[in-house]
Amino acid sequence: MPGGGIEWGEHPKAALLRELEEETGIAEVEAIGITEVYSHTYPRSVERPHDSVHHVGIIYNVTVSFLDLRFEQDGSTDRCEWCTEHQVRSLPLTAVGAFAVDLAWPAS
């Protein structure tokens, strides 16, 4: 799942388009709407002695016109490719990534 942070003052939809292009090379995208919002708090604790964080992730439904992928240049994405449900569920996923995968492939 491509994703990333919203820059100060940036509209979330603009961040979606920027991050998709940066991480995948996909520039021809239409955001149809918000599918779901991920929300999780990580409070400061003995095990996690950092500032408390509230992570909010906006999961968009998009239509892509051009499907050629490229790996991100100079960034956090190691590689980019289309995956089946079985392939993606075998990957190590972040909490928001697992949340998005469960949205794409709900348990039957």
N, CA, C and O atoms as a printed pandas DataFrame, in Angstrom:
     atom_number atom_name residue_name chain_id  residue_number  x_coord  y_coord  z_coord
0              1         N          MET        A               1    0.846   -1.170    0.000
1              2        CA          MET        A               1    0.000    0.000    0.000
2              3         C          MET        A               1    0.891    1.233    0.000
3              4         O          MET        A               1    1.657    1.449    0.939
4              5         N          PRO        A               2    0.795    2.030   -1.036
5              6        CA          PRO        A               2    1.546    3.287   -0.983
6              7         C          PRO        A               2    0.944    4.201    0.078
7              8         O          PRO        A               2   -0.261    4.161    0.328
8              9         N          GLY        A               3    1.756    4.995    0.678
9             10        CA          GLY        A               3    1.258    5.915    1.694
10            11         C          GLY        A               3    2.353    6.842    2.149
11            12         O          GLY        A               3    3.500    6.740    1.714
12            13         N          GLY        A               4    1.993    7.734    3.016
13            14        CA          GLY        A               4    2.985    8.662    3.527
14            15         C          GLY        A               4    2.344    9.751    4.326
15            16         O          GLY        A               4    1.140    9.733    4.582
16            17         N          GLY        A               5    3.146   10.694    4.716
17            18        CA          GLY        A               5    2.675   11.777    5.556
18            19         C          GLY        A               5    2.143   12.947    4.756
19            20         O          GLY        A               5    2.487   13.161    3.593
20            21         N          ILE        A               6    1.290   13.692    5.433
21            22        CA          ILE        A               6    0.761   14.929    4.867
22            23         C          ILE        A               6    1.685   16.052    5.306
23            24         O          ILE        A               6    1.984   16.186    6.493
24            25         N          GLU        A               7    2.134   16.852    4.361
25            26        CA          GLU        A               7    3.007   17.969    4.693
26            27         C          GLU        A               7    2.190   19.102    5.292
27            28         O          GLU        A               7    0.989   19.208    5.042
28            29         N          TRP        A               8    2.844   19.951    6.086
29            30        CA          TRP        A               8    2.167   21.051    6.760
30            31         C          TRP        A               8    1.370   21.885    5.757
31            32         O          TRP        A               8    1.917   22.385    4.774
32            33         N          GLY        A               9    0.069   22.025    6.022
33            34        CA          GLY        A               9   -0.802   22.835    5.181
34            35         C          GLY        A               9   -1.290   22.153    3.916
35            36         O          GLY        A               9   -2.058   22.742    3.154
36            37         N          GLU        A              10   -0.856   20.917    3.681
37            38        CA          GLU        A              10   -1.225   20.195    2.467
38            39         C          GLU        A              10   -2.603   19.551    2.639
39            40         O          GLU        A              10   -2.902   18.976    3.685
40            41         N          HIS        A              11   -3.418   19.650    1.626
41            42        CA          HIS        A              11   -4.728   18.995    1.648
42            43         C          HIS        A              11   -4.501   17.482    1.547
43            44         O          HIS        A              11   -3.636   17.054    0.782
44            45         N          PRO        A              12   -5.252   16.659    2.295
45            46        CA          PRO        A              12   -5.058   15.204    2.239
46            47         C          PRO        A              12   -5.161   14.623    0.830
47            48         O          PRO        A              12   -4.411   13.705    0.498
48            49         N          LYS        A              13   -6.057   15.126    0.000
49            50        CA          LYS        A              13   -6.187   14.607   -1.363
50            51         C          LYS        A              13   -4.940   14.938   -2.189
51            52         O          LYS        A              13   -4.500   14.124   -3.001
52            53         N          ALA        A              14   -4.376   16.122   -1.986
53            54        CA          ALA        A              14   -3.130   16.486   -2.673
54            55         C          ALA        A              14   -1.989   15.580   -2.210
55            56         O          ALA        A              14   -1.137   15.191   -3.008
56            57         N          ALA        A              15   -1.978   15.245   -0.908
57            58        CA          ALA        A              15   -0.956   14.335   -0.379
58            59         C          ALA        A              15   -1.097   12.948   -1.002
59            60         O          ALA        A              15   -0.098   12.305   -1.323
60            61         N          LEU        A              16   -2.326   12.494   -1.170
61            62        CA          LEU        A              16   -2.582   11.207   -1.829
62            63         C          LEU        A              16   -1.951   11.182   -3.217
63            64         O          LEU        A              16   -1.212   10.255   -3.549
64            65         N          LEU        A              17   -2.237   12.187   -4.017
65            66        CA          LEU        A              17   -1.726   12.237   -5.388
66            67         C          LEU        A              17   -0.203   12.337   -5.407
67            68         O          LEU        A              17    0.449   11.671   -6.212
68            69         N          ARG        A              18    0.367   13.158   -4.534
69            70        CA          ARG        A              18    1.816   13.313   -4.460
70            71         C          ARG        A              18    2.482   12.013   -4.042
71            72         O          ARG        A              18    3.453   11.587   -4.666
72            73         N          GLU        A              19    1.972   11.381   -2.996
73            74        CA          GLU        A              19    2.577   10.147   -2.501
74            75         C          GLU        A              19    2.482    9.012   -3.515
75            76         O          GLU        A              19    3.439    8.256   -3.683
76            77         N          LEU        A              20    1.349    8.882   -4.190
77            78        CA          LEU        A              20    1.226    7.849   -5.227
78            79         C          LEU        A              20    2.263    8.044   -6.323
79            80         O          LEU        A              20    2.896    7.085   -6.765
80            81         N          GLU        A              21    2.435    9.278   -6.757
81            82        CA          GLU        A              21    3.418    9.547   -7.815
82            83         C          GLU        A              21    4.828    9.291   -7.302
83            84         O          GLU        A              21    5.634    8.672   -7.997
84            85         N          GLU        A              22    5.138    9.756   -6.098
85            86        CA          GLU        A              22    6.482    9.572   -5.541
86            87         C          GLU        A              22    6.825    8.098   -5.354
87            88         O          GLU        A              22    7.930    7.672   -5.687
88            89         N          GLU        A              23    5.893    7.323   -4.828
89            90        CA          GLU        A              23    6.192    5.949   -4.446
90            91         C          GLU        A              23    5.980    4.925   -5.548
91            92         O          GLU        A              23    6.583    3.852   -5.516
92            93         N          THR        A              24    5.126    5.238   -6.532
93            94        CA          THR        A              24    4.796    4.240   -7.551
94            95         C          THR        A              24    5.013    4.710   -8.982
95            96         O          THR        A              24    5.087    3.895   -9.901
96            97         N          GLY        A              25    5.113    6.017   -9.172
97            98        CA          GLY        A              25    5.186    6.561  -10.527
98            99         C          GLY        A              25    3.824    6.793  -11.143
99           100         O          GLY        A              25    3.727    7.331  -12.246
100          101         N          ILE        A              26    2.770    6.396  -10.449
101          102        CA          ILE        A              26    1.411    6.563  -10.971
102          103         C          ILE        A              26    0.995    8.019  -10.791
103          104         O          ILE        A              26    0.897    8.519   -9.670
104          105         N          ALA        A              27    0.753    8.687  -11.918
105          106        CA          ALA        A              27    0.377   10.099  -11.861
106          107         C          ALA        A              27   -1.046   10.328  -12.359
107          108         O          ALA        A              27   -1.651   11.360  -12.066
108          109         N          GLU        A              28   -1.574    9.379  -13.101
109          110        CA          GLU        A              28   -2.925    9.524  -13.636
110          111         C          GLU        A              28   -3.895    8.787  -12.713
111          112         O          GLU        A              28   -4.204    7.614  -12.921
112          113         N          VAL        A              29   -4.371    9.504  -11.683
113          114        CA          VAL        A              29   -5.198    8.922  -10.633
114          115         C          VAL        A              29   -6.406    9.822  -10.397
115          116         O          VAL        A              29   -6.308   11.049  -10.440
116          117         N          GLU        A              30   -7.536    9.187  -10.148
117          118        CA          GLU        A              30   -8.712    9.929   -9.718
118          119         C          GLU        A              30   -9.142    9.378   -8.367
119          120         O          GLU        A              30   -9.411    8.184   -8.227
120          121         N          ALA        A              31   -9.204   10.249   -7.386
121          122        CA          ALA        A              31   -9.678    9.850   -6.063
122          123         C          ALA        A              31  -11.195    9.847   -6.089
123          124         O          ALA        A              31  -11.820   10.896   -6.242
124          125         N          ILE        A              32  -11.790    8.665   -5.938
125          126        CA          ILE        A              32  -13.244    8.529   -5.987
126          127         C          ILE        A              32  -13.864    8.926   -4.651
127          128         O          ILE        A              32  -14.956    9.493   -4.615
128          129         N          GLY        A              33  -13.183    8.636   -3.576
129          130        CA          GLY        A              33  -13.697    8.979   -2.260
130          131         C          GLY        A              33  -12.897    8.297   -1.175
131          132         O          GLY        A              33  -11.964    7.542   -1.448
132          133         N          ILE        A              34  -13.272    8.572    0.050
133          134        CA          ILE        A              34  -12.616    7.966    1.201
134          135         C          ILE        A              34  -13.316    6.646    1.511
135          136         O          ILE        A              34  -14.534    6.604    1.685
136          137         N          THR        A              35  -12.537    5.575    1.578
137          138        CA          THR        A              35  -13.073    4.258    1.898
138          139         C          THR        A              35  -13.253    4.096    3.399
139          140         O          THR        A              35  -14.280    3.601    3.863
140          141         N          GLU        A              36  -12.243    4.518    4.152
141          142        CA          GLU        A              36  -12.268    4.341    5.607
142          143         C          GLU        A              36  -11.187    5.221    6.220
143          144         O          GLU        A              36  -10.307    5.725    5.522
144          145         N          VAL        A              37  -11.265    5.395    7.520
145          146        CA          VAL        A              37  -10.242    6.128    8.266
146          147         C          VAL        A              37   -9.697    5.212    9.349
147          148         O          VAL        A              37  -10.450    4.633   10.132
148          149         N          TYR        A              38   -8.378    5.091    9.381
149          150        CA          TYR        A              38   -7.678    4.305   10.401
150          151         C          TYR        A              38   -7.295    5.261   11.531
151          152         O          TYR        A              38   -6.793    6.354   11.272
152          153         N          SER        A              39   -7.524    4.865   12.758
153          154        CA          SER        A              39   -7.165    5.708   13.899
154          155         C          SER        A              39   -6.649    4.827   15.023
155          156         O          SER        A              39   -7.328    3.899   15.462
156          157         N          HIS        A              40   -5.443    5.127   15.485
157          158        CA          HIS        A              40   -4.861    4.346   16.585
158          159         C          HIS        A              40   -3.945    5.254   17.399
159          160         O          HIS        A              40   -3.192    6.056   16.847
160          161         N          THR        A              41   -4.020    5.116   18.710
161          162        CA          THR        A              41   -3.132    5.894   19.574
162          163         C          THR        A              41   -1.998    5.018   20.089
163          164         O          THR        A              41   -2.177    3.828   20.353
164          165         N          TYR        A              42   -0.847    5.626   20.223
165          166        CA          TYR        A              42    0.338    4.977   20.776
166          167         C          TYR        A              42    0.793    5.822   21.966
167          168         O          TYR        A              42    1.609    6.728   21.801
168          169         N          PRO        A              43    0.272    5.535   23.167
169          170        CA          PRO        A              43    0.637    6.352   24.326
170          171         C          PRO        A              43    2.067    6.103   24.787
171          172         O          PRO        A              43    2.639    5.036   24.567
172          173         N          ARG        A              44    2.618    7.111   25.425
173          174        CA          ARG        A              44    3.939    6.967   26.030
174          175         C          ARG        A              44    3.835    5.931   27.153
175          176         O          ARG        A              44    2.875    5.936   27.923
176          177         N          SER        A              45    4.824    5.050   27.239
177          178        CA          SER        A              45    4.835    4.022   28.285
178          179         C          SER        A              45    6.280    3.646   28.581
179          180         O          SER        A              45    7.207    4.147   27.945
180          181         N          VAL        A              46    6.456    2.776   29.533
181          182        CA          VAL        A              46    7.800    2.289   29.855
182          183         C          VAL        A              46    8.387    1.577   28.635
183          184         O          VAL        A              46    9.562    1.746   28.309
184          185         N          GLU        A              47    7.550    0.777   27.968
185          186        CA          GLU        A              47    8.005    0.032   26.784
186          187         C          GLU        A              47    8.214    0.957   25.578
187          188         O          GLU        A              47    9.014    0.660   24.691
188          189         N          ARG        A              48    7.491    2.074   25.555
189          190        CA          ARG        A              48    7.547    3.038   24.441
190          191         C          ARG        A              48    7.790    4.427   25.029
191          192         O          ARG        A              48    6.854    5.211   25.186
192          193         N          PRO        A              49    9.054    4.730   25.355
193          194        CA          PRO        A              49    9.356    5.980   26.073
194          195         C          PRO        A              49    9.455    7.215   25.151
195          196         O          PRO        A              49   10.278    8.099   25.385
196          197         N          HIS        A              50    8.634    7.266   24.133
197          198        CA          HIS        A              50    8.603    8.409   23.216
198          199         C          HIS        A              50    7.326    9.193   23.457
199          200         O          HIS        A              50    6.454    8.741   24.199
200          201         N          ASP        A              51    7.205   10.355   22.845
201          202        CA          ASP        A              51    5.968   11.127   22.959
202          203         C          ASP        A              51    4.786   10.296   22.470
203          204         O          ASP        A              51    4.926    9.471   21.568
204          205         N          SER        A              52    3.639   10.521   23.068
205          206        CA          SER        A              52    2.419    9.857   22.606
206          207         C          SER        A              52    2.109   10.328   21.190
207          208         O          SER        A              52    2.375   11.472   20.824
208          209         N          VAL        A              53    1.540    9.415   20.404
209          210        CA          VAL        A              53    1.228    9.709   18.993
210          211         C          VAL        A              53   -0.188    9.232   18.709
211          212         O          VAL        A              53   -0.602    8.171   19.177
212          213         N          HIS        A              54   -0.920   10.016   17.946
213          214        CA          HIS        A              54   -2.212    9.587   17.433
214          215         C          HIS        A              54   -2.054    9.476   15.924
215          216         O          HIS        A              54   -1.909   10.485   15.234
216          217         N          HIS        A              55   -2.082    8.256   15.416
217          218        CA          HIS        A              55   -1.895    7.982   13.986
218          219         C          HIS        A              55   -3.263    7.928   13.321
219          220         O          HIS        A              55   -4.119    7.130   13.702
220          221         N          VAL        A              56   -3.459    8.781   12.329
221          222        CA          VAL        A              56   -4.691    8.791   11.545
222          223         C          VAL        A              56   -4.298    8.516   10.098
223          224         O          VAL        A              56   -3.464    9.221    9.530
224          225         N          GLY        A              57   -4.897    7.499    9.513
225          226        CA          GLY        A              57   -4.635    7.152    8.115
226          227         C          GLY        A              57   -5.925    7.210    7.315
227          228         O          GLY        A              57   -6.932    6.620    7.707
228          229         N          ILE        A              58   -5.897    7.914    6.205
229          230        CA          ILE        A              58   -7.073    8.028    5.348
230          231         C          ILE        A              58   -6.896    7.049    4.198
231          232         O          ILE        A              58   -5.933    7.151    3.438
232          233         N          ILE        A              59   -7.814    6.105    4.065
233          234        CA          ILE        A              59   -7.753    5.098    3.012
234          235         C          ILE        A              59   -8.689    5.550    1.895
235          236         O          ILE        A              59   -9.904    5.624    2.083
236          237         N          TYR        A              60   -8.110    5.852    0.725
237          238        CA          TYR        A              60   -8.883    6.337   -0.410
238          239         C          TYR        A              60   -9.209    5.215   -1.386
239          240         O          TYR        A              60   -8.460    4.245   -1.501
240          241         N          ASN        A              61  -10.310    5.350   -2.075
241          242        CA          ASN        A              61  -10.655    4.519   -3.224
242          243         C          ASN        A              61  -10.251    5.328   -4.458
243          244         O          ASN        A              61  -10.687    6.467   -4.627
244          245         N          VAL        A              62   -9.427    4.745   -5.307
245          246        CA          VAL        A              62   -8.937    5.478   -6.472
246          247         C          VAL        A              62   -9.142    4.677   -7.752
247          248         O          VAL        A              62   -9.265    3.452   -7.731
248          249         N          THR        A              63   -9.176    5.399   -8.857
249          250        CA          THR        A              63   -9.159    4.793  -10.181
250          251         C          THR        A              63   -7.843    5.197  -10.824
251          252         O          THR        A              63   -7.480    6.373  -10.841
252          253         N          VAL        A              64   -7.133    4.206  -11.352
253          254        CA          VAL        A              64   -5.827    4.442  -11.960
254          255         C          VAL        A              64   -5.943    4.229  -13.457
255          256         O          VAL        A              64   -6.459    3.204  -13.903
256          257         N          SER        A              65   -5.462    5.196  -14.238
257          258        CA          SER        A              65   -5.545    5.094  -15.690
258          259         C          SER        A              65   -4.325    4.410  -16.297
259          260         O          SER        A              65   -4.439    3.748  -17.328
260          261         N          PHE        A              66   -3.167    4.560  -15.675
261          262        CA          PHE        A              66   -1.908    4.079  -16.221
262          263         C          PHE        A              66   -1.271    3.170  -15.181
263          264         O          PHE        A              66   -0.948    3.628  -14.085
264          265         N          LEU        A              67   -1.085    1.896  -15.499
265          266        CA          LEU        A              67   -0.688    0.915  -14.490
266          267         C          LEU        A              67    0.798    0.565  -14.435
267          268         O          LEU        A              67    1.172   -0.341  -13.691
268          269         N          ASP        A              68    1.648    1.237  -15.184
269          270        CA          ASP        A              68    3.083    0.962  -15.116
270          271         C          ASP        A              68    3.643    1.462  -13.796
271          272         O          ASP        A              68    3.508    2.640  -13.467
272          273         N          LEU        A              69    4.266    0.580  -13.047
273          274        CA          LEU        A              69    4.836    0.949  -11.756
274          275         C          LEU        A              69    6.333    1.148  -11.871
275          276         O          LEU        A              69    6.986    0.548  -12.725
276          277         N          ARG        A              70    6.865    1.982  -11.019
277          278        CA          ARG        A              70    8.314    2.127  -10.887
278          279         C          ARG        A              70    8.647    2.191   -9.404
279          280         O          ARG        A              70    7.815    2.599   -8.594
280          281         N          PHE        A              71    9.849    1.794   -9.055
281          282        CA          PHE        A              71   10.276    1.877   -7.666
282          283         C          PHE        A              71   10.545    3.334   -7.325
283          284         O          PHE        A              71   10.966    4.114   -8.179
284          285         N          GLU        A              72   10.296    3.695   -6.065
285          286        CA          GLU        A              72   10.533    5.063   -5.619
286          287         C          GLU        A              72   12.023    5.369   -5.675
287          288         O          GLU        A              72   12.861    4.516   -5.383
288          289         N          GLN        A              73   12.326    6.571   -6.046
289          290        CA          GLN        A              73   13.708    7.036   -6.079
290          291         C          GLN        A              73   14.003    7.812   -4.796
291          292         O          GLN        A              73   13.235    8.705   -4.439
292          293         N          ASP        A              74   15.084    7.499   -4.100
293          294        CA          ASP        A              74   15.534    8.257   -2.926
294          295         C          ASP        A              74   14.475    8.363   -1.827
295          296         O          ASP        A              74   14.288    9.439   -1.259
296          297         N          GLY        A              75   13.798    7.293   -1.526
297          298        CA          GLY        A              75   12.755    7.393   -0.506
298          299         C          GLY        A              75   12.630    6.139    0.326
299          300         O          GLY        A              75   13.580    5.368    0.462
300          301         N          SER        A              76   11.445    5.942    0.882
301          302        CA          SER        A              76   11.231    4.864    1.836
302          303         C          SER        A              76   10.670    3.593    1.215
303          304         O          SER        A              76   10.605    2.567    1.893
304          305         N          THR        A              77   10.266    3.624   -0.042
305          306        CA          THR        A              77    9.693    2.441   -0.675
306          307         C          THR        A              77   10.801    1.623   -1.316
307          308         O          THR        A              77   11.531    2.121   -2.173
308          309         N          ASP        A              78   10.928    0.373   -0.904
309          310        CA          ASP        A              78   11.965   -0.484   -1.464
310          311         C          ASP        A              78   11.602   -0.988   -2.851
311          312         O          ASP        A              78   12.436   -1.031   -3.755
312          313         N          ARG        A              79   10.341   -1.367   -2.997
313          314        CA          ARG        A              79    9.915   -1.856   -4.300
314          315         C          ARG        A              79    8.416   -1.690   -4.422
315          316         O          ARG        A              79    7.711   -1.485   -3.434
316          317         N          CYS        A              80    7.950   -1.782   -5.637
317          318        CA          CYS        A              80    6.540   -1.530   -5.905
318          319         C          CYS        A              80    6.077   -2.537   -6.940
319          320         O          CYS        A              80    6.659   -2.638   -8.020
320          321         N          GLU        A              81    5.016   -3.290   -6.606
321          322        CA          GLU        A              81    4.479   -4.251   -7.566
322          323         C          GLU        A              81    3.048   -4.611   -7.197
323          324         O          GLU        A              81    2.634   -4.462   -6.048
324          325         N          TRP        A              82    2.305   -5.082   -8.175
325          326        CA          TRP        A              82    0.941   -5.548   -7.936
326          327         C          TRP        A              82    1.015   -6.924   -7.306
327          328         O          TRP        A              82    1.840   -7.744   -7.707
328          329         N          CYS        A              83    0.157   -7.192   -6.316
329          330        CA          CYS        A              83    0.183   -8.459   -5.586
330          331         C          CYS        A              83   -1.215   -9.054   -5.492
331          332         O          CYS        A              83   -2.220   -8.343   -5.499
332          333         N          THR        A              84   -1.246  -10.355   -5.406
333          334        CA          THR        A              84   -2.504  -11.045   -5.105
334          335         C          THR        A              84   -2.748  -10.952   -3.597
335          336         O          THR        A              84   -1.862  -10.553   -2.841
336          337         N          GLU        A              85   -3.935  -11.317   -3.175
337          338        CA          GLU        A              85   -4.236  -11.319   -1.739
338          339         C          GLU        A              85   -3.269  -12.232   -0.991
339          340         O          GLU        A              85   -2.733  -11.848    0.048
340          341         N          HIS        A              86   -3.042  -13.432   -1.509
341          342        CA          HIS        A              86   -2.136  -14.374   -0.845
342          343         C          HIS        A              86   -0.733  -13.777   -0.713
343          344         O          HIS        A              86   -0.112  -13.882    0.345
344          345         N          GLN        A              87   -0.236  -13.155   -1.779
345          346        CA          GLN        A              87    1.102  -12.563   -1.733
346          347         C          GLN        A              87    1.193  -11.440   -0.703
347          348         O          GLN        A              87    2.143  -11.375    0.077
348          349         N          VAL        A              88    0.195  -10.558   -0.710
349          350        CA          VAL        A              88    0.267   -9.401    0.186
350          351         C          VAL        A              88    0.104   -9.814    1.642
351          352         O          VAL        A              88    0.717   -9.214    2.525
352          353         N          ARG        A              89   -0.711  -10.827    1.908
353          354        CA          ARG        A              89   -0.886  -11.273    3.291
354          355         C          ARG        A              89    0.349  -11.995    3.831
355          356         O          ARG        A              89    0.466  -12.181    5.042
356          357         N          SER        A              90    1.255  -12.397    2.971
357          358        CA          SER        A              90    2.488  -13.036    3.435
358          359         C          SER        A              90    3.605  -12.015    3.716
359          360         O          SER        A              90    4.681  -12.386    4.183
360          361         N          LEU        A              91    3.346  -10.745    3.431
361          362        CA          LEU        A              91    4.338   -9.690    3.653
362          363         C          LEU        A              91    4.256   -9.151    5.084
363          364         O          LEU        A              91    3.195   -9.201    5.707
364          365         N          PRO        A              92    5.369   -8.639    5.600
365          366        CA          PRO        A              92    5.283   -7.943    6.893
366          367         C          PRO        A              92    4.580   -6.601    6.664
367          368         O          PRO        A              92    5.040   -5.794    5.856
368          369         N          LEU        A              93    3.489   -6.359    7.356
369          370        CA          LEU        A              93    2.691   -5.156    7.139
370          371         C          LEU        A              93    2.656   -4.287    8.389
371          372         O          LEU        A              93    2.692   -4.792    9.511
372          373         N          THR        A              94    2.586   -2.989    8.183
373          374        CA          THR        A              94    2.325   -2.077    9.287
374          375         C          THR        A              94    0.868   -2.263    9.708
375          376         O          THR        A              94    0.095   -2.914    9.004
376          377         N          ALA        A              95    0.498   -1.701   10.838
377          378        CA          ALA        A              95   -0.886   -1.819   11.305
378          379         C          ALA        A              95   -1.854   -1.189   10.309
379          380         O          ALA        A              95   -2.895   -1.776   10.014
380          381         N          VAL        A              96   -1.537   -0.013    9.789
381          382        CA          VAL        A              96   -2.429    0.632    8.813
382          383         C          VAL        A              96   -2.428   -0.144    7.499
383          384         O          VAL        A              96   -3.453   -0.192    6.818
384          385         N          GLY        A              97   -1.312   -0.745    7.133
385          386        CA          GLY        A              97   -1.260   -1.576    5.927
386          387         C          GLY        A              97   -2.163   -2.790    6.049
387          388         O          GLY        A              97   -2.896   -3.115    5.116
388          389         N          ALA        A              98   -2.117   -3.468    7.199
389          390        CA          ALA        A              98   -2.993   -4.629    7.431
390          391         C          ALA        A              98   -4.463   -4.202    7.430
391          392         O          ALA        A              98   -5.323   -4.926    6.928
392          393         N          PHE        A              99   -4.742   -3.040    7.985
393          394        CA          PHE        A              99   -6.096   -2.500    7.996
394          395         C          PHE        A              99   -6.600   -2.303    6.562
395          396         O          PHE        A              99   -7.729   -2.669    6.238
396          397         N          ALA        A             100   -5.757   -1.724    5.715
397          398        CA          ALA        A             100   -6.135   -1.476    4.318
398          399         C          ALA        A             100   -6.303   -2.778    3.546
399          400         O          ALA        A             100   -7.211   -2.896    2.723
400          401         N          VAL        A             101   -5.443   -3.751    3.800
401          402        CA          VAL        A             101   -5.565   -5.050    3.129
402          403         C          VAL        A             101   -6.874   -5.726    3.515
403          404         O          VAL        A             101   -7.542   -6.321    2.670
404          405         N          ASP        A             102   -7.243   -5.634    4.794
405          406        CA          ASP        A             102   -8.521   -6.214    5.223
406          407         C          ASP        A             102   -9.714   -5.519    4.582
407          408         O          ASP        A             102  -10.758   -6.139    4.383
408          409         N          LEU        A             103   -9.568   -4.238    4.256
409          410        CA          LEU        A             103  -10.626   -3.535    3.527
410          411         C          LEU        A             103  -10.716   -4.032    2.085
411          412         O          LEU        A             103  -11.804   -4.208    1.538
412          413         N          ALA        A             104   -9.542   -4.254    1.483
413          414        CA          ALA        A             104   -9.523   -4.724    0.085
414          415         C          ALA        A             104  -10.041   -6.147   -0.037
415          416         O          ALA        A             104  -10.749   -6.474   -0.989
416          417         N          TRP        A             105   -9.688   -6.996    0.928
417          418        CA          TRP        A             105  -10.099   -8.387    0.917
418          419         C          TRP        A             105  -10.731   -8.738    2.254
419          420         O          TRP        A             105  -10.071   -9.325    3.112
420          421         N          PRO        A             106  -12.006   -8.387    2.448
421          422        CA          PRO        A             106  -12.661   -8.688    3.724
422          423         C          PRO        A             106  -12.746  -10.199    3.954
423          424         O          PRO        A             106  -12.848  -10.984    3.011
424          425         N          ALA        A             107  -12.701  -10.581    5.218
425          426        CA          ALA        A             107  -12.834  -12.007    5.553
426          427         C          ALA        A             107  -14.203  -12.503    5.098
427          428         O          ALA        A             107  -15.223  -11.837    5.281
428          429         N          SER        A             108  -14.193  -13.676    4.508
429          430        CA          SER        A             108  -15.480  -14.211    4.009
430          431         C          SER        A             108  -16.153  -15.088    5.018
431          432         O          SER        A             108  -17.235  -15.611    4.756
